Amino acid sequence: VWDVHHRASDTLAEYLRLADEGGGAKLQSLVTKAQANGDSKTLAWWKNRLTTDRAMLPHWDFQHHKRPEKSGYMDLPRDVVVALVGAGLLWGGQYRTGKDIMHFDLRNGPIRKR
């Protein structure tokens, strides 16, 4: 599950960096490819979407991630998650509904030493 979150975090950062290009070649290429697959959104639409999303960053849950376009949202090391889950804690990244990747809790039995 950590790998899924890490890839999503990297993808978010890559998406947000597209706004730094000001509609550069990479964004144009992605829009052209999407349009070839039937997407009707234009380059102007995507530029506006990126601008809006970047403007909304302070209102999202990024208090401790000042530059999500650089590093995404996932800064919890894999070995920490593996160790704590292995010790018997439930990781918030594994919740069935809303995820809370910085949260660990004990639901069953004692913590196991490894």
N, CA, C and O atoms as a GROMACS GRO file, in nm:
protein
  456
    1VAL      N    1   0.083  -0.119   0.000
    1VAL     CA    2   0.000   0.000   0.000
    1VAL      C    3   0.088   0.126   0.000
    1VAL      O    4   0.054   0.226  -0.062
    2TRP      N    5   0.203   0.120   0.071
    2TRP     CA    6   0.293   0.234   0.073
    2TRP      C    7   0.334   0.270  -0.070
    2TRP      O    8   0.340   0.388  -0.106
    3ASP      N    9   0.363   0.168  -0.151
    3ASP     CA   10   0.407   0.193  -0.289
    3ASP      C   11   0.299   0.266  -0.369
    3ASP      O   12   0.330   0.355  -0.448
    4VAL      N   13   0.174   0.230  -0.348
    4VAL     CA   14   0.063   0.296  -0.418
    4VAL      C   15   0.057   0.444  -0.378
    4VAL      O   16   0.044   0.531  -0.464
    5HIS      N   17   0.067   0.472  -0.249
    5HIS     CA   18   0.065   0.611  -0.203
    5HIS      C   19   0.186   0.689  -0.254
    5HIS      O   20   0.175   0.805  -0.292
    6HIS      N   21   0.300   0.625  -0.255
    6HIS     CA   22   0.421   0.693  -0.300
    6HIS      C   23   0.411   0.730  -0.448
    6HIS      O   24   0.448   0.840  -0.488
    7ARG      N   25   0.360   0.636  -0.530
    7ARG     CA   26   0.340   0.666  -0.672
    7ARG      C   27   0.239   0.779  -0.692
    7ARG      O   28   0.258   0.866  -0.776
    8ALA      N   29   0.132   0.777  -0.613
    8ALA     CA   30   0.032   0.884  -0.622
    8ALA      C   31   0.092   1.018  -0.583
    8ALA      O   32   0.063   1.120  -0.645
    9SER      N   33   0.176   1.019  -0.481
    9SER     CA   34   0.243   1.141  -0.438
    9SER      C   35   0.335   1.195  -0.546
    9SER      O   36   0.335   1.315  -0.574
   10ASP      N   37   0.412   1.107  -0.607
   10ASP     CA   38   0.500   1.147  -0.717
   10ASP      C   39   0.420   1.201  -0.835
   10ASP      O   40   0.460   1.299  -0.899
   11THR      N   41   0.307   1.138  -0.863
   11THR     CA   42   0.222   1.181  -0.974
   11THR      C   43   0.162   1.318  -0.946
   11THR      O   44   0.155   1.402  -1.036
   12LEU      N   45   0.120   1.341  -0.823
   12LEU     CA   46   0.068   1.473  -0.786
   12LEU      C   47   0.175   1.579  -0.807
   12LEU      O   48   0.148   1.684  -0.865
   13ALA      N   49   0.296   1.553  -0.760
   13ALA     CA   50   0.405   1.648  -0.776
   13ALA      C   51   0.431   1.676  -0.924
   13ALA      O   52   0.450   1.791  -0.964
   14GLU      N   53   0.433   1.571  -1.005
   14GLU     CA   54   0.457   1.590  -1.149
   14GLU      C   55   0.346   1.673  -1.212
   14GLU      O   56   0.373   1.761  -1.293
   15TYR      N   57   0.221   1.645  -1.175
   15TYR     CA   58   0.108   1.723  -1.227
   15TYR      C   59   0.121   1.870  -1.189
   15TYR      O   60   0.105   1.958  -1.273
   16LEU      N   61   0.151   1.896  -1.063
   16LEU     CA   62   0.161   2.035  -1.018
   16LEU      C   63   0.277   2.109  -1.084
   16LEU      O   64   0.269   2.230  -1.106
   17ARG      N   65   0.384   2.038  -1.116
   17ARG     CA   66   0.498   2.101  -1.184
   17ARG      C   67   0.465   2.143  -1.327
   17ARG      O   68   0.532   2.230  -1.382
   18LEU      N   69   0.363   2.084  -1.386
   18LEU     CA   70   0.324   2.123  -1.521
   18LEU      C   71   0.289   2.272  -1.526
   18LEU      O   72   0.308   2.337  -1.629
   19ALA      N   73   0.238   2.326  -1.416
   19ALA     CA   74   0.204   2.468  -1.411
   19ALA      C   75   0.330   2.554  -1.418
   19ALA      O   76   0.324   2.667  -1.466
   20ASP      N   77   0.442   2.503  -1.371
   20ASP     CA   78   0.568   2.580  -1.374
   20ASP      C   79   0.618   2.599  -1.516
   20ASP      O   80   0.694   2.693  -1.544
   21GLU      N   81   0.577   2.511  -1.606
   21GLU     CA   82   0.622   2.519  -1.745
   21GLU      C   83   0.547   2.626  -1.824
   21GLU      O   84   0.588   2.662  -1.934
   22GLY      N   85   0.437   2.676  -1.768
   22GLY     CA   86   0.359   2.777  -1.839
   22GLY      C   87   0.300   2.727  -1.968
   22GLY      O   88   0.290   2.802  -2.065
   23GLY      N   89   0.260   2.601  -1.971
   23GLY     CA   90   0.202   2.546  -2.094
   23GLY      C   91   0.308   2.497  -2.190
   23GLY      O   92   0.290   2.502  -2.312
   24GLY      N   93   0.416   2.451  -2.135
   24GLY     CA   94   0.529   2.405  -2.215
   24GLY      C   95   0.499   2.282  -2.298
   24GLY      O   96   0.386   2.236  -2.309
   25ALA      N   97   0.606   2.230  -2.355
   25ALA     CA   98   0.596   2.118  -2.449
   25ALA      C   99   0.536   1.994  -2.385
   25ALA      O  100   0.460   1.922  -2.449
   26LYS      N  101   0.570   1.967  -2.258
   26LYS     CA  102   0.518   1.846  -2.194
   26LYS      C  103   0.367   1.851  -2.179
   26LYS      O  104   0.297   1.755  -2.210
   27LEU      N  105   0.316   1.966  -2.132
   27LEU     CA  106   0.172   1.981  -2.117
   27LEU      C  107   0.104   1.972  -2.252
   27LEU      O  108   0.003   1.903  -2.266
   28GLN      N  109   0.158   2.040  -2.351
   28GLN     CA  110   0.100   2.035  -2.486
   28GLN      C  111   0.096   1.892  -2.538
   28GLN      O  112  -0.003   1.851  -2.598
   29SER      N  113   0.202   1.817  -2.514
   29SER     CA  114   0.207   1.677  -2.559
   29SER      C  115   0.100   1.593  -2.489
   29SER      O  116   0.033   1.512  -2.552
   30LEU      N  117   0.086   1.613  -2.359
   30LEU     CA  118  -0.016   1.538  -2.284
   30LEU      C  119  -0.157   1.571  -2.331
   30LEU      O  120  -0.241   1.482  -2.344
   31VAL      N  121  -0.183   1.699  -2.357
   31VAL     CA  122  -0.315   1.741  -2.405
   31VAL      C  123  -0.342   1.683  -2.544
   31VAL      O  124  -0.452   1.634  -2.572
   32THR      N  125  -0.242   1.689  -2.629
   32THR     CA  126  -0.258   1.634  -2.764
   32THR      C  127  -0.289   1.485  -2.759
   32THR      O  128  -0.375   1.436  -2.832
   33LYS      N  129  -0.218   1.414  -2.673
   33LYS     CA  130  -0.241   1.269  -2.659
   33LYS      C  131  -0.382   1.241  -2.606
   33LYS      O  132  -0.451   1.152  -2.655
   34ALA      N  133  -0.423   1.318  -2.505
   34ALA     CA  134  -0.557   1.299  -2.449
   34ALA      C  135  -0.664   1.329  -2.554
   34ALA      O  136  -0.763   1.257  -2.563
   35GLN      N  137  -0.645   1.434  -2.632
   35GLN     CA  138  -0.741   1.468  -2.738
   35GLN      C  139  -0.747   1.358  -2.844
   35GLN      O  140  -0.854   1.330  -2.897
   36ALA      N  141  -0.634   1.297  -2.874
   36ALA     CA  142  -0.632   1.187  -2.971
   36ALA      C  143  -0.711   1.067  -2.920
   36ALA      O  144  -0.759   0.984  -2.997
   37ASN      N  145  -0.724   1.060  -2.787
   37ASN     CA  146  -0.801   0.950  -2.725
   37ASN      C  147  -0.944   0.992  -2.693
   37ASN      O  148  -1.014   0.922  -2.620
   38GLY      N  149  -0.988   1.108  -2.747
   38GLY     CA  150  -1.127   1.148  -2.732
   38GLY      C  151  -1.155   1.255  -2.629
   38GLY      O  152  -1.270   1.296  -2.614
   39ASP      N  153  -1.055   1.301  -2.557
   39ASP     CA  154  -1.077   1.406  -2.457
   39ASP      C  155  -1.098   1.539  -2.527
   39ASP      O  156  -1.022   1.574  -2.617
   40SER      N  157  -1.199   1.613  -2.488
   40SER     CA  158  -1.230   1.739  -2.556
   40SER      C  159  -1.169   1.862  -2.488
   40SER      O  160  -1.184   1.974  -2.537
   41LYS      N  161  -1.099   1.843  -2.376
   41LYS     CA  162  -1.041   1.956  -2.305
   41LYS      C  163  -0.922   2.014  -2.382
   41LYS      O  164  -0.838   1.940  -2.436
   42THR      N  165  -0.917   2.146  -2.386
   42THR     CA  166  -0.814   2.216  -2.462
   42THR      C  167  -0.693   2.246  -2.374
   42THR      O  168  -0.697   2.230  -2.252
   43LEU      N  169  -0.586   2.292  -2.438
   43LEU     CA  170  -0.468   2.335  -2.364
   43LEU      C  171  -0.504   2.450  -2.270
   43LEU      O  172  -0.457   2.453  -2.157
   44ALA      N  173  -0.586   2.542  -2.315
   44ALA     CA  174  -0.629   2.655  -2.230
   44ALA      C  175  -0.705   2.605  -2.108
   44ALA      O  176  -0.688   2.658  -1.998
   45TRP      N  177  -0.789   2.503  -2.127
   45TRP     CA  178  -0.865   2.447  -2.015
   45TRP      C  179  -0.769   2.389  -1.911
   45TRP      O  180  -0.784   2.413  -1.791
   46TRP      N  181  -0.669   2.313  -1.958
   46TRP     CA  182  -0.573   2.251  -1.866
   46TRP      C  183  -0.486   2.355  -1.797
   46TRP      O  184  -0.454   2.339  -1.679
   47LYS      N  185  -0.448   2.460  -1.867
   47LYS     CA  186  -0.371   2.567  -1.803
   47LYS      C  187  -0.453   2.631  -1.690
   47LYS      O  188  -0.400   2.657  -1.582
   48ASN      N  189  -0.580   2.654  -1.716
   48ASN     CA  190  -0.668   2.710  -1.613
   48ASN      C  191  -0.684   2.614  -1.496
   48ASN      O  192  -0.682   2.655  -1.380
   49ARG      N  193  -0.700   2.486  -1.526
   49ARG     CA  194  -0.716   2.384  -1.422
   49ARG      C  195  -0.592   2.380  -1.333
   49ARG      O  196  -0.603   2.375  -1.210
   50LEU      N  197  -0.476   2.380  -1.394
   50LEU     CA  198  -0.350   2.379  -1.319
   50LEU      C  199  -0.336   2.504  -1.232
   50LEU      O  200  -0.297   2.495  -1.115
   51THR      N  201  -0.368   2.618  -1.288
   51THR     CA  202  -0.360   2.743  -1.212
   51THR      C  203  -0.454   2.738  -1.092
   51THR      O  204  -0.417   2.778  -0.981
   52THR      N  205  -0.575   2.690  -1.113
   52THR     CA  206  -0.672   2.678  -1.004
   52THR      C  207  -0.624   2.580  -0.898
   52THR      O  208  -0.631   2.609  -0.778
   53ASP      N  209  -0.574   2.465  -0.940
   53ASP     CA  210  -0.526   2.365  -0.843
   53ASP      C  211  -0.409   2.418  -0.762
   53ASP      O  212  -0.403   2.398  -0.641
   54ARG      N  213  -0.316   2.485  -0.827
   54ARG     CA  214  -0.201   2.542  -0.754
   54ARG      C  215  -0.248   2.648  -0.654
   54ARG      O  216  -0.195   2.657  -0.543
   55ALA      N  217  -0.346   2.728  -0.692
   55ALA     CA  218  -0.398   2.831  -0.603
   55ALA      C  219  -0.469   2.769  -0.482
   55ALA      O  220  -0.474   2.831  -0.375
   56MET      N  221  -0.522   2.649  -0.497
   56MET     CA  222  -0.594   2.582  -0.389
   56MET      C  223  -0.503   2.510  -0.291
   56MET      O  224  -0.549   2.468  -0.185
   57LEU      N  225  -0.376   2.493  -0.324
   57LEU     CA  226  -0.284   2.417  -0.238
   57LEU      C  227  -0.287   2.462  -0.091
   57LEU      O  228  -0.290   2.376  -0.003
   58PRO      N  229  -0.285   2.591  -0.061
   58PRO     CA  230  -0.287   2.630   0.080
   58PRO      C  231  -0.413   2.586   0.155
   58PRO      O  232  -0.413   2.579   0.278
   59HIS      N  233  -0.518   2.555   0.081
   59HIS     CA  234  -0.645   2.515   0.143
   59HIS      C  235  -0.658   2.364   0.155
   59HIS      O  236  -0.751   2.315   0.220
   60TRP      N  237  -0.568   2.290   0.093
   60TRP     CA  238  -0.567   2.145   0.105
   60TRP      C  239  -0.485   2.108   0.228
   60TRP      O  240  -0.440   2.196   0.301
   61ASP      N  241  -0.466   1.982   0.251
   61ASP     CA  242  -0.398   1.934   0.371
   61ASP      C  243  -0.246   1.929   0.348
   61ASP      O  244  -0.185   1.822   0.351
   62PHE      N  245  -0.186   2.047   0.324
   62PHE     CA  246  -0.044   2.054   0.296
   62PHE      C  247   0.030   2.143   0.396
   62PHE      O  248   0.129   2.206   0.358
   63GLN      N  249  -0.014   2.149   0.520
   63GLN     CA  250   0.050   2.236   0.617
   63GLN      C  251   0.198   2.202   0.635
   63GLN      O  252   0.280   2.291   0.658
   64HIS      N  253   0.232   2.076   0.626
   64HIS     CA  254   0.370   2.033   0.646
   64HIS      C  255   0.440   2.000   0.515
   64HIS      O  256   0.552   1.947   0.514
   65HIS      N  257   0.375   2.031   0.405
   65HIS     CA  258   0.432   2.006   0.272
   65HIS      C  259   0.424   2.138   0.196
   65HIS      O  260   0.333   2.161   0.117
   66LYS      N  261   0.520   2.223   0.223
   66LYS     CA  262   0.516   2.358   0.168
   66LYS      C  263   0.536   2.362   0.017
   66LYS      O  264   0.494   2.458  -0.048
   67ARG      N  265   0.598   2.261  -0.040
   67ARG     CA  266   0.624   2.259  -0.185
   67ARG      C  267   0.581   2.125  -0.244
   67ARG      O  268   0.667   2.049  -0.289
   68PRO      N  269   0.451   2.093  -0.244
   68PRO     CA  270   0.407   1.962  -0.295
   68PRO      C  271   0.440   1.941  -0.442
   68PRO      O  272   0.443   1.827  -0.488
   69GLU      N  273   0.463   2.049  -0.517
   69GLU     CA  274   0.503   2.032  -0.657
   69GLU      C  275   0.645   1.977  -0.668
   69GLU      O  276   0.685   1.930  -0.774
   70LYS      N  277   0.720   1.984  -0.559
   70LYS     CA  278   0.857   1.930  -0.557
   70LYS      C  279   0.859   1.787  -0.503
   70LYS      O  280   0.928   1.700  -0.557
   71SER      N  281   0.784   1.764  -0.396
   71SER     CA  282   0.796   1.634  -0.328
   71SER      C  283   0.665   1.561  -0.308
   71SER      O  284   0.664   1.456  -0.243
   72GLY      N  285   0.555   1.612  -0.359
   72GLY     CA  286   0.427   1.545  -0.339
   72GLY      C  287   0.382   1.558  -0.195
   72GLY      O  288   0.409   1.658  -0.129
   73TYR      N  289   0.314   1.458  -0.147
   73TYR     CA  290   0.263   1.461  -0.009
   73TYR      C  291   0.319   1.348   0.076
   73TYR      O  292   0.300   1.347   0.198
   74MET      N  293   0.388   1.252   0.016
   74MET     CA  294   0.431   1.132   0.087
   74MET      C  295   0.577   1.143   0.127
   74MET      O  296   0.667   1.124   0.045
   75ASP      N  297   0.601   1.174   0.254
   75ASP     CA  298   0.739   1.180   0.300
   75ASP      C  299   0.766   1.082   0.414
   75ASP      O  300   0.870   1.088   0.479
   76LEU      N  301   0.673   0.993   0.435
   76LEU     CA  302   0.688   0.889   0.537
   76LEU      C  303   0.769   0.774   0.478
   76LEU      O  304   0.724   0.712   0.382
   77PRO      N  305   0.886   0.745   0.534
   77PRO     CA  306   0.971   0.640   0.476
   77PRO      C  307   0.906   0.501   0.479
   77PRO      O  308   0.837   0.465   0.574
   78ARG      N  309   0.928   0.426   0.374
   78ARG     CA  310   0.871   0.292   0.361
   78ARG      C  311   0.912   0.203   0.478
   78ARG      O  312   0.830   0.129   0.532
   79ASP      N  313   1.040   0.209   0.517
   79ASP     CA  314   1.086   0.120   0.624
   79ASP      C  315   1.017   0.149   0.757
   79ASP      O  316   1.000   0.058   0.838
   80VAL      N  317   0.977   0.273   0.781
   80VAL     CA  318   0.904   0.308   0.903
   80VAL      C  319   0.765   0.244   0.900
   80VAL      O  320   0.721   0.185   0.998
   81VAL      N  321   0.698   0.256   0.787
   81VAL     CA  322   0.564   0.198   0.775
   81VAL      C  323   0.571   0.046   0.789
   81VAL      O  324   0.491  -0.014   0.862
   82VAL      N  325   0.664  -0.016   0.720
   82VAL     CA  326   0.678  -0.163   0.726
   82VAL      C  327   0.706  -0.208   0.870
   82VAL      O  328   0.648  -0.306   0.916
   83ALA      N  329   0.794  -0.138   0.939
   83ALA     CA  330   0.829  -0.177   1.077
   83ALA      C  331   0.710  -0.162   1.171
   83ALA      O  332   0.683  -0.251   1.251
   84LEU      N  333   0.639  -0.052   1.162
   84LEU     CA  334   0.527  -0.030   1.253
   84LEU      C  335   0.410  -0.124   1.224
   84LEU      O  336   0.346  -0.174   1.317
   85VAL      N  337   0.381  -0.148   1.097
   85VAL     CA  338   0.276  -0.244   1.062
   85VAL      C  339   0.318  -0.384   1.105
   85VAL      O  340   0.237  -0.462   1.155
   86GLY      N  341   0.445  -0.417   1.086
   86GLY     CA  342   0.498  -0.547   1.129
   86GLY      C  343   0.491  -0.567   1.279
   86GLY      O  344   0.483  -0.680   1.327
   87ALA      N  345   0.493  -0.455   1.353
   87ALA     CA  346   0.485  -0.463   1.499
   87ALA      C  347   0.340  -0.473   1.548
   87ALA      O  348   0.316  -0.487   1.668
   88GLY      N  349   0.244  -0.466   1.454
   88GLY     CA  350   0.105  -0.485   1.492
   88GLY      C  351   0.017  -0.361   1.485
   88GLY      O  352  -0.100  -0.366   1.521
   89LEU      N  353   0.072  -0.250   1.439
   89LEU     CA  354  -0.008  -0.129   1.427
   89LEU      C  355  -0.080  -0.126   1.292
   89LEU      O  356  -0.032  -0.182   1.194
   90LEU      N  357  -0.194  -0.060   1.290
   90LEU     CA  358  -0.266  -0.038   1.165
   90LEU      C  359  -0.224   0.098   1.112
   90LEU      O  360  -0.227   0.197   1.185
   91TRP      N  361  -0.186   0.102   0.985
   91TRP     CA  362  -0.144   0.227   0.924
   91TRP      C  363  -0.264   0.295   0.858
   91TRP      O  364  -0.343   0.230   0.790
   92GLY      N  365  -0.277   0.425   0.880
   92GLY     CA  366  -0.387   0.502   0.822
   92GLY      C  367  -0.392   0.500   0.671
   92GLY      O  368  -0.497   0.525   0.612
   93GLY      N  369  -0.282   0.471   0.606
   93GLY     CA  370  -0.280   0.457   0.460
   93GLY      C  371  -0.353   0.332   0.414
   93GLY      O  372  -0.380   0.316   0.295
   94GLN      N  373  -0.384   0.243   0.508
   94GLN     CA  374  -0.455   0.119   0.475
   94GLN      C  375  -0.604   0.126   0.507
   94GLN      O  376  -0.677   0.030   0.482
   95TYR      N  377  -0.650   0.237   0.563
   95TYR     CA  378  -0.792   0.248   0.596
   95TYR      C  379  -0.877   0.222   0.473
   95TYR      O  380  -0.837   0.254   0.361
   96ARG      N  381  -0.994   0.164   0.493
   96ARG     CA  382  -1.083   0.132   0.381
   96ARG      C  383  -1.144   0.258   0.319
   96ARG      O  384  -1.171   0.261   0.198
   97THR      N  385  -1.166   0.359   0.399
   97THR     CA  386  -1.226   0.483   0.346
   97THR      C  387  -1.119   0.591   0.344
   97THR      O  388  -1.012   0.569   0.288
   98GLY      N  389  -1.146   0.707   0.402
   98GLY     CA  390  -1.050   0.818   0.400
   98GLY      C  391  -0.915   0.776   0.457
   98GLY      O  392  -0.907   0.717   0.564
   99LYS      N  393  -0.811   0.808   0.384
   99LYS     CA  394  -0.675   0.771   0.424
   99LYS      C  395  -0.617   0.877   0.516
   99LYS      O  396  -0.647   0.996   0.503
  100ASP      N  397  -0.532   0.834   0.608
  100ASP     CA  398  -0.463   0.923   0.702
  100ASP      C  399  -0.321   0.869   0.713
  100ASP      O  400  -0.288   0.797   0.807
  101ILE      N  401  -0.237   0.905   0.616
  101ILE     CA  402  -0.108   0.839   0.603
  101ILE      C  403  -0.011   0.867   0.716
  101ILE      O  404   0.089   0.796   0.729
  102MET      N  405  -0.036   0.966   0.798
  102MET     CA  406   0.054   0.994   0.910
  102MET      C  407   0.005   0.930   1.040
  102MET      O  408   0.062   0.954   1.146
  103HIS      N  409  -0.099   0.849   1.032
  103HIS     CA  410  -0.162   0.794   1.151
  103HIS      C  411  -0.136   0.643   1.163
  103HIS      O  412  -0.147   0.569   1.065
  104PHE      N  413  -0.102   0.601   1.282
  104PHE     CA  414  -0.090   0.459   1.316
  104PHE      C  415  -0.172   0.437   1.442
  104PHE      O  416  -0.174   0.522   1.530
  105ASP      N  417  -0.239   0.322   1.451
  105ASP     CA  418  -0.311   0.293   1.574
  105ASP      C  419  -0.308   0.144   1.604
  105ASP      O  420  -0.287   0.060   1.516
  106LEU      N  421  -0.329   0.115   1.730
  106LEU     CA  422  -0.329  -0.023   1.777
  106LEU      C  423  -0.473  -0.064   1.800
  106LEU      O  424  -0.543  -0.004   1.881
  107ARG      N  425  -0.517  -0.165   1.729
  107ARG     CA  426  -0.656  -0.208   1.741
  107ARG      C  427  -0.671  -0.346   1.804
  107ARG      O  428  -0.772  -0.375   1.867
  108ASN      N  429  -0.569  -0.430   1.789
  108ASN     CA  430  -0.579  -0.567   1.839
  108ASN      C  431  -0.449  -0.608   1.907
  108ASN      O  432  -0.344  -0.611   1.843
  109GLY      N  433  -0.458  -0.639   2.035
  109GLY     CA  434  -0.342  -0.696   2.104
  109GLY      C  435  -0.227  -0.600   2.125
  109GLY      O  436  -0.237  -0.482   2.093
  110PRO      N  437  -0.118  -0.652   2.181
  110PRO     CA  438  -0.002  -0.569   2.212
  110PRO      C  439   0.087  -0.547   2.089
  110PRO      O  440   0.075  -0.617   1.989
  111ILE      N  441   0.174  -0.451   2.100
  111ILE     CA  442   0.275  -0.428   1.997
  111ILE      C  443   0.377  -0.541   2.008
  111ILE      O  444   0.422  -0.575   2.118
  112ARG      N  445   0.415  -0.598   1.893
  112ARG     CA  446   0.510  -0.708   1.890
  112ARG      C  447   0.651  -0.654   1.868
  112ARG      O  448   0.670  -0.562   1.788
  113LYS      N  449   0.746  -0.708   1.938
  113LYS     CA  450   0.886  -0.673   1.914
  113LYS      C  451   0.936  -0.751   1.796
  113LYS      O  452   0.899  -0.867   1.776
  114ARG      N  453   1.020  -0.689   1.717
  114ARG     CA  454   1.075  -0.756   1.599
  114ARG      C  455   1.219  -0.786   1.619
  114ARG      O  456   1.284  -0.843   1.531
   0.00000   0.00000   0.00000
